[in-house]
Amino acid sequence: MRKQKKLIYVLRRDPGFKNREVTAKRELSFGIKLASRLLLDELSFQFNKDRLDDEINTAIENNDRDEFERLSLKYQHYTWD
């Protein structure tokens, strides 16, 4: 299992520390990383699927059979059944 990436903050110009630097570290939890990754994957999936739907509908309206067949092959990746 790989190590988690750490965010390091450097705080400066605090009069109490007389110009010394203070570092603070914060790690992102695995749950937050996973949830954000799943959300981004779902959003990109829906965006790409909706865009492809619009392109297919445009091909149907224009009676462009070749374009429809090309786009329908791409659309098969978005169907699970």
C-alpha positions in Angstrom: 0.0 0.0 0.0 1.4 3.3 -1.0 1.9 6.2 1.4 -0.6 9.0 1.6 0.4 12.4 0.3 0.7 15.0 2.9 -0.1 18.7 2.6 2.4 20.9 4.3 1.6 24.5 5.3 4.2 27.0 6.2 3.1 29.8 8.5 5.3 33.0 8.6 5.4 36.4 10.1 3.9 35.6 13.5 5.3 38.2 16.0 5.1 35.6 18.8 7.7 33.4 17.1 10.0 36.2 16.1 10.2 35.5 12.4 10.7 31.7 12.8 8.7 29.4 10.5 6.1 27.1 11.8 5.0 24.1 9.7 1.6 22.4 10.0 0.8 19.1 8.3 -2.6 17.8 7.3 -3.4 14.5 5.7 -6.6 13.8 3.7 -8.4 10.8 4.9 -9.0 7.9 2.6 -12.8 8.3 2.8 -12.6 11.9 1.6 -10.3 10.9 -1.3 -12.5 8.0 -2.3 -15.7 10.1 -2.2 -14.3 12.9 -4.2 -12.9 10.5 -6.8 -16.3 8.7 -7.1 -18.1 12.0 -7.5 -15.7 13.3 -10.2 -16.0 10.0 -12.0 -19.8 10.1 -11.9 -19.9 13.7 -13.1 -17.6 13.1 -16.0 -19.6 9.9 -17.0 -22.9 11.8 -17.0 -21.4 14.8 -18.9 -19.9 12.5 -21.6 -23.1 10.5 -21.9 -25.3 13.6 -22.2 -22.9 15.1 -24.8 -23.0 11.8 -26.8 -26.8 11.8 -26.6 -27.0 15.3 -28.0 -24.7 14.3 -30.9 -26.7 11.2 -31.7 -30.0 13.2 -31.7 -28.4 15.8 -34.0 -27.3 13.0 -36.4 -30.8 11.6 -36.4 -32.3 15.0 -37.1 -29.9 15.5 -40.0 -30.5 11.9 -41.4 -26.8 11.2 -41.2 -26.7 7.4 -41.0 -22.9 7.1 -41.0 -22.5 9.5 -38.1 -25.3 7.8 -36.2 -23.6 4.4 -36.6 -20.2 5.8 -35.5 -21.7 7.5 -32.4 -23.9 4.5 -31.5 -20.7 2.3 -31.3 -19.3 4.8 -28.8 -22.6 4.9 -26.9 -22.4 1.1 -26.3 -19.8 1.7 -23.6 -22.5 3.7 -21.6 -25.0 0.9 -21.6 -24.7 -1.9 -19.0 -27.5 -4.2 -20.0 
